[in-house]
Amino acid sequence: MMSTAATVDLSLLRSASVPPQFSPAVEVGGKKLDAACTAASPSGTSSHSLISHTFSIDFARTVLDGRVSCTFGRRELLFTATTSFLLPAANVSAAEDVSFHLQEEINKVLSKGNAAGLLRLVFHDAGTFDKDENTGGMNGSIIYELDRPENIGLKRSLKVLEKAKAEVDSVKPVSWADLIAAAGAYAVLICGGPKINVELGRVDAMVPDPEGKLPEETQGVASMKQSFMRKGFSTRELVALSGAHTLGNKGFGNPTVFDNSYYKILLGKPWSSSDGMSSMIGLPSDRALVQDDECMRWIAKYADDQSLFFEDFKNVYIKLVNSGAKWKRSM
């Protein structure tokens, strides 16, 4: 149960004068409910200005989908209720404002151009998880590990998130683990991928994770499957997670579009061409996948069915960002 934040198309309100607070009658599916609608300015203070206003509606903390009608005075405003991609853990009343603020600040700093780097940041923080040793995982320890060879280039991605963290921390501190997990989910979304709901409440580690836990880019397929198995991931999940390489400059289609191009290109094995440029497509670990019959079965399925890839990626992303996480009892 959580509140629903609905963003209003301001073009509908040019002639309306809406007070900062009003209590409209809300109609959903033919039934009327009471709701408290609040107009909040970007600065957090009430204002009669309609510029950049967001109306937050709390329907008894129930998520509502579909068309919603708000009536105030003689004017009626129609808008579509949309739910946040962040799911506050445990104490909803204390956490919902933080989750909304977190989403808002991520939106300010994230773009399609830096989406691939932020998604890589997620993988390199969570990818240290070892199920048998119960070490590593999504714990924000990446901030202590940026000088490791495998993390070259991630300082820039972390820098992107520093401003968002400072703004959210001014309201209520947020862990690096939560911020990175949420940013990765939003990176996928703005590039056309599935909406991924990320639960909040992770606790940051205070020391770096053990070294040598990330899967290596040069691994063969058998070694890579074993590495992911130690983290609790099946071959299907390994192939689904690898689809994140559709973003960025690895040669798998449009670098800022999240789709199933990765799998379609893998099937064509372009690196085997005599063309020098084609040989640069993908990492050795990407090319290794097509050498395994079990991996190939899922590559073919995802190449043929983008919806299946999106659903599997969404589920395994949630599993990834929850791997090894330590959780607060309340927020």
LINFENUR-V216312 format. One line per field, one symbol per residue. phi: phi as a letter, one per 30 degrees, with the letter a starting at -180 (. if undefined). psi: psi as a letter, one per 40 degrees, with the letter a starting at -180 (. if undefined). A space follows every 50 residues. Layout:
phi->???
psi->???
//
This chain:
phi->.adccccdddddceccccdebabddccbhiccbdbccbccdedjcdaddc dhdbccccchhcdbcjdbcccbiccbccacdbcddccddhddddcddddd ddddddedccbddcdddddddddddddddbdddhbijdbidedccddded cejdedddeeddddddddddcaebddddddddddddddddcjdddcdcdc kdcddcbddedicddddcddddddddddddcjcddededddddddddjcc jciddcccaceedddeddhddddddddddcdiceddddeddcdddddded ddddbdddeedddedddddddcdidccddac
psi->hiihhhhhhedeedeihhidhigihhhhfehhihihhhhhideeiiieie hfihhhhhgffhhhiahhhhhhbeihhhihhiiiehhhicgdddeddddd ddddddddehiddeddddddddddddeehhddefiaageeedeeeeeide eheeddddddeddddddddedhhiiddddddddddddddeeeaihhhhii eihiieiiiiieeihideiidddddddddeeehiddddddddeeediafe egaheehhafdddddddefdeeiehdddeehiiddddddeehdddddddd ddddgdddddddddddddddeeheihiidi.
//
